[in-house]
Amino acid sequence: MKRRDFIKTGAVAAVAAAAQGVHAQGAGREIRVAVVGCGGRGTGGGYKQLNENDFYRQGALGNLLEAAKILRGEGVNVTVKPVAFADYFLEKAQGAAKKFGVDEKNAYGGANGYKEIMKRADVDVVILTTPLNFRPIHTMAAIQAGKHVFAEKGVAVDGPGVRLMIAASKLAAEKKLTIVCGTQRRHQKGYLMVKKALDEGKLGTILGGEVYWNGRVPWVRARQPGQSNKDYLCNNWLNFAELSGDHICEQHVHNIDVANWFLGRYPKTVVAFGARSRRVSGNQYDCFSGDFDYGDGVHIHSMCRQVEACASNVSELFRTEKAVLTGTTAKTPDGKRIELDESNFRGESPYVVEHIDMLKSILGCGPYYNEGEACAISTACGVMIRISAYTGQMVALNQLLSNEKSPWYNFACTPTPEDFEKAGDVAMPECGDNEWALPGKPWRDLPKGTPTSDKATQGAPLGYRV
């Protein structure tokens, strides 16, 4: 089924929320949860108990269980029961089931395994922690099936995926289903304090700033002998832009999302550049630099890098006429700390608080949360940088969201999620492993002897052509 067909059909919705009772209000509830994507972010990975204070590495399911425990301590009679797991690699789903005390018959494998989850009437909440390219179709399937969603960030790799995620978010609003995304800074005490002060006008108006995610490549998984393209891409997905959206969408989306959230609007355009010189796997750039234009003279500089043994920086910095802001602090221009109101915000790990907020939204004892559209557009901003860097062109947000004449409106990274669901193998991406255009070298499909003074960077991977 094509992505656009998800918007038009109600086939999956036959398993309705009414059969699950997912809209019941108040306490005294057992929330039954399934996980699609049983790696480290979904279930903690390794299928062993981890440090109880290392909330990120507990995985989203561990965070949800911790959230329910905290709420019970506050008098909310809610429990969370894992009931099913799905992963492209069946052994991962089976390992997660064993770890959480679930019968292995409730573990599903393959690219179509998530469909078995959506058919189940005993699932109230679905945790989606697969590679990014699968997120839009999985989210839409879950919402059509009447299930609440925790969707890890980012939530797409291209324009069609972004728009499908937005459509899923709008459908969730119609059905009063909760969507919480993994942009946990929106649930973190310090960020909430700064945002509240901004909204109240106490810190002035943001005039510009910078957002950063400079670090290292998190991991590389080498191709094994005899491994299919499908298996290799799903295992080493972090290093292929077609599956991860590049590290802008997979990591740096956090910081871009903070800029959008604090400013209260989205950028109009971006001009960006990037390069590759040190990566040893996949087909992505090492670094990107982008200039987001938010209109009214406001520009945000975006910088992200994955290179070993270089200066690290994961942060945000904004300037107003009154203050200099990090994500979590405010100071006067001469460096004096500005005290912020902290009375109404929780101090637990934001990886847990986002699940507390999700549970309270589902139970009806807290604000309703639907973060799907905001996370989708922040992800689109990452896609904008990637396209601009690979082509050298200015890219506008409306080219992904509304301008059907734009070359980027229908551009889909391949192989697509639907390609993985079909029988047989998939083709490797156009630019295969370690075949990226490197600085100073001509793009590989230029004829021999072509002068490279003005053509070395023309044409780019992923089908982008100037």
Rosetta blueprint (number, residue, H / E / L):
1 M L
2 K L
3 R H
4 R H
5 D H
6 F H
7 I H
8 K H
9 T L
10 G L
11 A L
12 V H
13 A H
14 A H
15 V L
16 A L
17 A H
18 A H
19 A H
20 Q H
21 G L
22 V L
23 H L
24 A L
25 Q L
26 G L
27 A L
28 G L
29 R E
30 E E
31 I E
32 R E
33 V E
34 A E
35 V E
36 V E
37 G L
38 C L
39 G L
40 G H
41 R H
42 G H
43 T H
44 G L
45 G L
46 G L
47 Y L
48 K L
49 Q L
50 L L
51 N L
52 E L
53 N L
54 D L
55 F L
56 Y H
57 R H
58 Q H
59 G H
60 A H
61 L H
62 G H
63 N H
64 L H
65 L H
66 E H
67 A H
68 A H
69 K H
70 I H
71 L H
72 R H
73 G H
74 E L
75 G L
76 V L
77 N L
78 V E
79 T E
80 V E
81 K E
82 P E
83 V E
84 A E
85 F E
86 A E
87 D E
88 Y L
89 F L
90 L H
91 E H
92 K H
93 A H
94 Q H
95 G H
96 A H
97 A H
98 K H
99 K H
100 F L
101 G L
102 V L
103 D L
104 E H
105 K H
106 N H
107 A E
108 Y E
109 G E
110 G L
111 A L
112 N L
113 G H
114 Y H
115 K H
116 E H
117 I H
118 M H
119 K H
120 R L
121 A L
122 D L
123 V L
124 D L
125 V E
126 V E
127 I E
128 L E
129 T L
130 T L
131 P L
132 L H
133 N H
134 F H
135 R H
136 P H
137 I H
138 H H
139 T H
140 M H
141 A H
142 A H
143 I H
144 Q H
145 A L
146 G L
147 K L
148 H E
149 V E
150 F E
151 A E
152 E L
153 K L
154 G L
155 V L
156 A L
157 V L
158 D L
159 G H
160 P H
161 G H
162 V H
163 R H
164 L H
165 M H
166 I H
167 A H
168 A H
169 S H
170 K H
171 L H
172 A H
173 A H
174 E H
175 K H
176 K L
177 L L
178 T L
179 I E
180 V E
181 C E
182 G L
183 T L
184 Q H
185 R H
186 R H
187 H H
188 Q L
189 K H
190 G H
191 Y H
192 L H
193 M H
194 V H
195 K H
196 K H
197 A H
198 L H
199 D H
200 E L
201 G L
202 K L
203 L L
204 G L
205 T L
206 I E
207 L E
208 G E
209 G E
210 E E
211 V E
212 Y E
213 W E
214 N E
215 G E
216 R L
217 V L
218 P L
219 W L
220 V L
221 R L
222 A L
223 R L
224 Q L
225 P L
226 G L
227 Q L
228 S L
229 N H
230 K H
231 D H
232 Y H
233 L H
234 C H
235 N H
236 N L
237 W H
238 L H
239 N H
240 F L
241 A H
242 E H
243 L H
244 S H
245 G L
246 D H
247 H H
248 I H
249 C H
250 E H
251 Q H
252 H H
253 V H
254 H H
255 N H
256 I H
257 D H
258 V H
259 A H
260 N H
261 W H
262 F H
263 L H
264 G L
265 R L
266 Y L
267 P L
268 K L
269 T E
270 V E
271 V E
272 A E
273 F E
274 G E
275 A E
276 R L
277 S L
278 R L
279 R L
280 V L
281 S L
282 G L
283 N L
284 Q L
285 Y L
286 D L
287 C E
288 F E
289 S E
290 G E
291 D E
292 F E
293 D E
294 Y L
295 G L
296 D L
297 G L
298 V L
299 H E
300 I E
301 H E
302 S E
303 M E
304 C E
305 R E
306 Q E
307 V L
308 E L
309 A L
310 C L
311 A L
312 S L
313 N E
314 V E
315 S E
316 E E
317 L E
318 F E
319 R E
320 T E
321 E L
322 K L
323 A L
324 V E
325 L E
326 T E
327 G L
328 T L
329 T L
330 A E
331 K E
332 T L
333 P L
334 D L
335 G L
336 K L
337 R E
338 I L
339 E L
340 L L
341 D L
342 E L
343 S L
344 N L
345 F L
346 R L
347 G L
348 E L
349 S L
350 P H
351 Y H
352 V H
353 V H
354 E H
355 H H
356 I H
357 D H
358 M H
359 L H
360 K H
361 S H
362 I H
363 L H
364 G L
365 C L
366 G L
367 P L
368 Y L
369 Y L
370 N E
371 E L
372 G H
373 E H
374 A H
375 C H
376 A H
377 I H
378 S H
379 T H
380 A H
381 C H
382 G H
383 V H
384 M H
385 I H
386 R H
387 I H
388 S H
389 A H
390 Y H
391 T H
392 G L
393 Q L
394 M L
395 V E
396 A E
397 L L
398 N H
399 Q H
400 L H
401 L H
402 S L
403 N L
404 E L
405 K L
406 S L
407 P L
408 W L
409 Y L
410 N L
411 F L
412 A L
413 C L
414 T L
415 P L
416 T L
417 P H
418 E H
419 D H
420 F H
421 E H
422 K L
423 A L
424 G L
425 D L
426 V L
427 A L
428 M L
429 P L
430 E L
431 C L
432 G L
433 D L
434 N L
435 E L
436 W L
437 A L
438 L L
439 P L
440 G L
441 K L
442 P L
443 W L
444 R L
445 D L
446 L L
447 P L
448 K L
449 G L
450 T L
451 P L
452 T L
453 S L
454 D L
455 K L
456 A L
457 T L
458 Q L
459 G L
460 A L
461 P L
462 L L
463 G L
464 Y L
465 R L
466 V L
